[in-house]
């Protein structure tokens, strides 16, 4: 199955390691260090022209990628599992 992250970016759901809310997770020093290291290694792909709300960590063939998205983790989760927009998760 595939997940649309925004703009023209679609990833395979089987490669997703984790999805994080940017505001909640970047409070942690470890998360900020992880994102800085990923940026230095060229692993960050920004798929947002707007204010980023989440990031998705993926691993494929031993290579990591971090996608920065303007979509919330709740929206991404719903898209991944095809939930309706009823407010229930």
N, C-alpha and C positions, 0 to 999 in steps of 0.2 A: 504494500500500500504506500501511497505517497502523501506528503503533507506540504501544502502551499504556505510558505513563510512570509510572503509579501513580495511586491514588485513581480519579477519574473523568476523567482527562486522556488523550486520544488525539490524536496529531498525524500529519500526512502525512509519510511518510519523504522525499519529494522536497524538503521544506522544511528538512531537517536539514543544517546546515553542519558541525557537529562535536559530538562527545560527549566529555566530560572527567570524569576521576576527581577528586573534590573534594580528597581528601587529597594526591594527587600534584601537582595543578596549582596549588593555591592557595599553594604555596611561592614561586612566582614573583610578584614585585612587579607585573609587567605584568598578570598574570591577576587579581590582587586589584584593581588599578585598573580593569580592564575590568568586573568584577562590580560595583564601586562605582558606576561610571558608568551601567551598565545599571539598577541600583537607583534612582539619581537620576532617570533618564529614564522610570521606570515600565515597564521592559521585562522585569522579573523576575517570574516566576510560580512560586510555591512549591506543588508538588503533593505535598508530603510532610508528614505529621504526625509523622514519626519523624526520626531523625538523617539528614541528607542525605549521600548517597554519590556523587552525580554531578550534573552539569548538562549540559543539551543546548542548544546554540545553534541557533536556527532563523531563517530569513529568508523572508518571504512578502510579495509586493507592495512591496518596498523597506522593509518594517518588520521590525525585529529583535525576537526574543523569547528570553529565557533561562529555561528550565524547570529548576527544582531538584527532584531526585527522590531518593527513598530507595533506589532500585534501583541496583545497581552497573553500570558501563559494560559489563562482561562479560554481564550479564543482558540489558541493552538490546540489545547487539549480537546475542545469540542470538535474541531476540524479533524483531529486524529481519530477520534472515536465516533464521529458522525452523530453527535448529540444534537437535538433540536435546540432552538434558542428559547427554551421555556424558563430558563433561569436555574434549572436543576442540573447538577453535575454528578 
